[in-house]
Amino acid sequence: MTEMKKINVEELVNAAGGEWRQVNTRTVQNGVLRNGPGTSYERITSYPNGTWVSTTGRSQYNADDGRTWYELSSPDHGWMAGSILGFYD
């Protein structure tokens, strides 16, 4: 019987193609987490600058708002604009 290795959350996220990023709006406003990839989706919560979040590795461009959105898995599940996470189109 093969022994199963326990992995931590960071290893799991990285295995799925995601990475840890830090929220940085470059303003005093918080970064908004939404329930879909675009500003037309409902706000779930917001995070202050400096908060570490984990991406899933999944992204989607939204032509309506001209942004690429990244799916987050932690601390909450939702979508955040890539520019807030240091991804630039």
KOLBA-587380 format. One line per 5 residues: number of its first residue (from 1); for each residue x, y, z of C-alpha. Coordinates in pm, 1 decimal. Layout:
KOLBA-587380
NUM) X Y Z  ...
This chain:
KOLBA-587380
1) 0.0 0.0 0.0  134.5 344.2 -97.6  164.8 601.5 179.8  -19.6 924.4 103.0  166.6 1251.7 153.0
6) -15.9 1537.1 321.7  27.6 1870.8 145.4  -35.2 2219.3 273.5  -267.5 2473.8 113.4  14.5 2656.8 -67.9
11) 133.5 2334.1 -230.7  -222.3 2255.3 -339.0  -277.3 2598.1 -493.1  56.9 2588.3 -673.6  -19.7 2238.8 -803.7
16) -339.9 2376.9 -954.4  -152.2 2657.9 -1129.6  -227.6 2937.5 -885.5  -2.7 3160.9 -682.6  -10.3 3389.0 -380.9
21) -47.7 3760.7 -461.4  -74.9 4074.1 -249.7  -363.7 4318.8 -287.6  -239.0 4661.3 -400.1  -494.2 4910.7 -531.0
26) -232.4 5189.4 -537.5  -494.2 5401.5 -355.2  -647.4 5405.6 -7.9  -944.1 5201.3 -132.7  -977.1 4829.7 -67.4
31) -960.1 4565.9 -342.3  -1308.9 4436.0 -422.2  -1381.3 4063.1 -452.7  -1677.1 3983.1 -681.5  -1879.7 3669.5 -750.6
36) -1788.4 3677.1 -1121.5  -1523.1 3817.9 -1356.8  -1642.6 4177.0 -1401.7  -1767.7 4493.5 -1235.7  -2127.4 4399.2 -1316.1
41) -2104.1 4105.5 -1071.8  -2207.0 4136.6 -708.4  -1949.8 4242.4 -449.8  -1868.1 3966.6 -202.3  -1622.0 4150.6 21.7
46) -1314.5 4369.2 0.5  -956.4 4339.5 122.7  -722.5 4615.0 238.3  -390.5 4672.4 66.0  -129.5 4422.9 180.7
51) -371.4 4130.5 217.7  -232.0 3805.0 76.3  -472.8 3615.1 -148.5  -438.9 3290.5 -339.2  -526.3 3263.9 -708.8
56) -647.4 2943.4 -872.3  -456.1 2999.2 -1196.7  -781.2 3072.8 -1380.8  -836.9 3411.9 -1544.8  -1091.1 3564.3 -1779.1
61) -1091.2 3883.7 -1984.9  -1408.2 4093.0 -1963.0  -1456.0 4310.8 -2271.9  -1727.1 4518.9 -2100.8  -1488.6 4664.8 -1841.8
66) -1161.3 4603.3 -2029.2  -1002.1 4407.3 -1745.0  -865.3 4060.6 -1692.3  -1008.7 3903.5 -1377.5  -843.1 3634.4 -1165.1
71) -1024.9 3371.3 -966.1  -927.2 3356.4 -598.5  -949.5 3054.8 -372.8  -840.0 3206.9 -43.0  -923.3 3369.4 190.8
76) -1260.5 3367.6 8.3  -1366.8 3233.8 -331.7  -1440.7 3498.0 -595.8  -1289.4 3716.8 -868.4  -1060.7 4020.4 -848.7
81) -925.0 4250.7 -1119.5  -573.0 4153.0 -1220.6  -437.7 4507.2 -1192.4  -512.3 4498.4 -817.4  -304.8 4179.6 -788.7
86) -5.8 4306.2 -986.9  -105.7 4144.1 -1317.8  -105.6 4390.2 -1604.9  -255.4 4348.5 -1951.3
